[in-house]
Amino acid sequence: MAPGQEDDVPGPRKILASSISEDPKVLLYQDFVSEAEVAHLLQLCEGRWERSMVSKGLASELHGTNDGSKSVGEEAVGETRTSSSVHLSWDETIVTERIAARVASVTGSQLAQVEPLVMLRYEPGQFFKMHHDGSMRPSTVFVYLNGLEPGGGGETHFPHLGFQVKPSACTAIMWHNRNEDGSADLRMKHEAKPVISGIKYAMNCFVNINVQRDTSNIIVRHLTDEPSKEQ
């Protein structure tokens, strides 16, 4: 796709939200991204997939009270995570900016707090064992770019909450990672269960406690006051 043509990639017409859990709050969004956006993002990833990494650090650093000033360890390859990733840059496509604006809106955050988006690929047998996204990240939006056949695996499992979410194309789930005191809400520990058949594509959209970049030159237009909710 030639530069500038991504402006012609249509987004979703309407995003529908429903509640999975009230306490802690976990929301499910239908049509968080469009099929055209998914195809565009996957095209950007061609030839770029690398082994996913995990944060290496003390539990007190990753899960303790964090006001944004604490170190959170280094990124390294680990046996607890076997997927592949692509880190997208903001200047690659306007589509990432549009998705980041949605992430900021549904999490009640500032656009500048949204981390660069990370594309994920899970092939059969690949997984990410139990983990928490860290107290330095107030919120997570996890986007499923495609679905898998029944029995295909790849669910996002929240053992402390007693449910799991199956991959479904263009959907997203959102949750908050911190308690009021700034420590990690350990109820939000989760795992990506192994894919049994097919390939699972997804995207991590993290909100950080710290400002990630200068977004003062970006104007965000809200087409609706808030996503429509299903009861």
C-alpha positions in Angstrom: 0.0 0.0 0.0 1.4 3.4 -1.1 2.0 6.0 1.6 -1.2 7.9 2.4 -3.5 5.1 1.0 -4.1 3.9 4.6 -6.4 6.9 4.9 -8.8 4.8 2.7 -8.8 1.9 5.2 -12.2 2.1 6.7 -12.7 1.7 10.5 -15.6 0.0 12.3 -19.0 1.6 11.8 -20.1 1.0 15.3 -18.5 -0.5 18.4 -20.7 -2.4 20.8 -19.7 -2.9 24.5 -20.9 -5.5 26.9 -19.8 -6.5 30.4 -18.1 -9.7 31.2 -17.3 -8.9 34.8 -18.4 -6.0 37.1 -15.8 -6.4 39.8 -13.1 -6.2 38.6 -14.5 -4.5 35.5 -13.8 -6.5 32.2 -15.6 -5.3 29.1 -16.0 -7.0 25.7 -16.1 -4.8 22.5 -17.6 -6.1 19.3 -16.1 -4.6 16.1 -13.3 -2.7 17.9 -11.4 -2.9 14.6 -12.6 -3.4 11.1 -11.7 -6.3 8.8 -9.9 -3.8 6.5 -7.8 -2.5 9.4 -6.9 -6.1 10.3 -5.8 -6.9 6.8 -3.8 -3.6 6.7 -2.0 -4.3 10.0 -1.1 -7.9 9.1 0.3 -6.7 5.8 2.6 -4.3 7.7 3.9 -7.3 9.7 5.0 -9.4 6.7 8.6 -10.5 7.1 8.9 -8.8 10.5 7.8 -11.4 13.0 10.2 -12.1 15.9 10.0 -14.1 19.1 8.0 -12.4 21.8 9.7 -11.3 24.9 8.7 -11.1 28.6 9.6 -8.5 31.3 12.4 -9.8 33.6 12.4 -8.2 37.0 11.5 -8.6 40.6 7.8 -9.1 41.5 8.1 -6.0 43.7 9.1 -4.0 40.7 6.4 -5.4 38.3 3.5 -5.7 40.8 4.2 -3.2 43.6 2.9 0.3 44.1 4.2 2.3 41.1 3.9 6.0 40.6 5.8 5.8 37.3 9.2 6.4 38.7 10.2 2.7 39.3 12.2 0.5 37.0 10.2 -2.5 35.6 13.1 -4.7 34.5 14.3 -5.6 31.0 12.7 -7.4 28.1 14.1 -10.8 27.3 13.0 -14.1 25.6 11.5 -16.5 28.1 10.2 -20.0 28.0 6.9 -18.9 29.4 6.0 -17.1 26.2 6.4 -18.7 22.8 4.5 -16.4 20.4 5.9 -14.0 17.8 5.5 -10.2 17.9 5.9 -7.1 15.7 6.2 -3.7 17.4 4.5 -1.1 15.2 5.8 2.5 15.0 3.4 5.5 15.1 4.7 6.9 11.9 4.0 3.7 9.9 0.3 4.2 9.4 -2.6 6.4 10.5 -4.5 3.3 11.4 -2.4 2.8 14.5 -3.3 6.3 15.6 -7.0 5.6 15.1 -6.8 2.5 17.2 -4.8 4.2 19.9 -7.5 6.9 20.1 -10.1 4.1 20.7 -7.9 2.6 23.4 -7.6 6.0 25.1 -11.3 6.5 24.9 -12.5 3.2 26.3 -9.9 3.2 29.1 -10.5 6.8 30.1 -6.8 7.6 29.5 -4.8 10.2 27.6 -3.7 9.4 24.0 -0.1 10.2 25.1 -0.2 7.3 27.6 -0.9 4.6 25.0 2.2 2.5 24.3 3.1 1.6 20.7 0.9 -1.2 19.5 2.2 -4.8 19.5 1.0 -7.3 17.0 1.0 -11.0 18.1 1.0 -14.3 16.3 0.3 -17.7 18.0 0.9 -20.8 15.9 -0.2 -24.3 17.0 1.3 -25.2 20.4 2.3 -21.7 21.3 1.2 -20.0 24.5 1.9 -17.3 27.1 1.8 -18.7 30.6 0.2 -17.0 33.6 1.3 -13.4 34.0 0.2 -9.9 34.9 0.7 -6.8 32.6 2.3 -4.8 35.5 1.3 -2.1 37.8 3.0 0.4 35.5 0.1 -0.2 33.1 -3.2 1.0 34.4 -5.2 -0.6 31.6 -5.0 -3.2 28.9 -7.0 -3.5 25.7 -6.4 -6.9 24.0 -7.6 -7.1 20.4 -8.5 -10.4 18.7 -7.8 -9.9 15.0 -9.2 -13.3 13.9 -11.2 -16.2 15.3 -10.4 -19.9 15.5 -12.5 -22.9 14.7 -14.3 -24.6 17.6 -11.7 -26.5 19.6 -8.9 -24.4 18.2 -7.7 -23.2 21.6 -6.0 -19.9 22.1 -8.4 -18.6 24.8 -7.5 -15.8 27.2 -7.9 -17.4 30.7 -8.5 -15.4 33.9 -8.3 -18.1 36.5 -9.0 -15.8 39.5 -12.1 -14.5 37.8 -13.4 -17.9 36.7 -13.8 -17.3 32.9 -11.9 -17.4 29.6 -12.5 -15.5 26.4 -12.3 -17.2 23.0 -10.7 -15.5 20.1 -13.3 -13.8 17.8 -12.5 -11.7 14.8 -12.3 -7.9 15.4 -13.3 -8.1 19.1 -11.4 -6.7 22.1 -11.4 -7.1 25.8 -10.5 -4.3 28.3 -9.5 -4.5 31.9 -7.7 -2.4 34.5 -4.5 -3.6 36.1 -4.1 -1.5 39.2 -5.6 -1.2 42.7 -6.4 2.3 44.0 -3.0 2.4 45.8 -1.1 1.8 42.6 -0.2 -1.8 43.2 -1.1 -4.6 40.8 -4.6 -6.0 41.0 -3.4 -9.7 41.0 -6.9 -10.8 40.2 -6.1 -9.8 36.6 -3.4 -12.4 36.1 -4.2 -14.2 32.9 -2.7 -16.6 30.3 -2.9 -17.2 26.6 -3.8 -20.9 26.4 -2.1 -22.9 23.7 -3.4 -22.8 20.1 -4.5 -26.2 19.1 -5.3 -25.6 15.4 -5.0 -22.6 13.1 -3.1 -19.3 13.7 -4.2 -16.8 16.3 -3.5 -13.1 15.5 -4.0 -10.5 18.1 -2.8 -7.1 19.3 -1.6 -5.7 22.7 -2.7 -2.2 23.4 -1.2 -1.1 26.8 -1.9 2.2 28.6 1.2 3.3 30.6 1.2 5.4 33.8 3.9 7.5 32.1 3.5 9.7 29.0 4.9 7.8 26.0 5.1 10.6 23.4 4.0 14.1 22.5 0.5 14.0 21.0 -0.2 17.8 21.2 -0.3 17.9 17.4 -3.1 15.3 17.2 -6.7 16.2 17.1 -9.1 13.4 18.2 -12.6 13.6 16.9 -15.2 11.5 18.8 -18.0 10.4 16.4 -20.2 9.3 19.3 -20.2 10.2 23.0 -19.5 6.6 24.0 -19.7 3.1 22.6 -23.2 1.7 22.6 -23.8 -0.9 25.3 -25.7 -4.1 25.1 -27.5 -5.0 28.3 
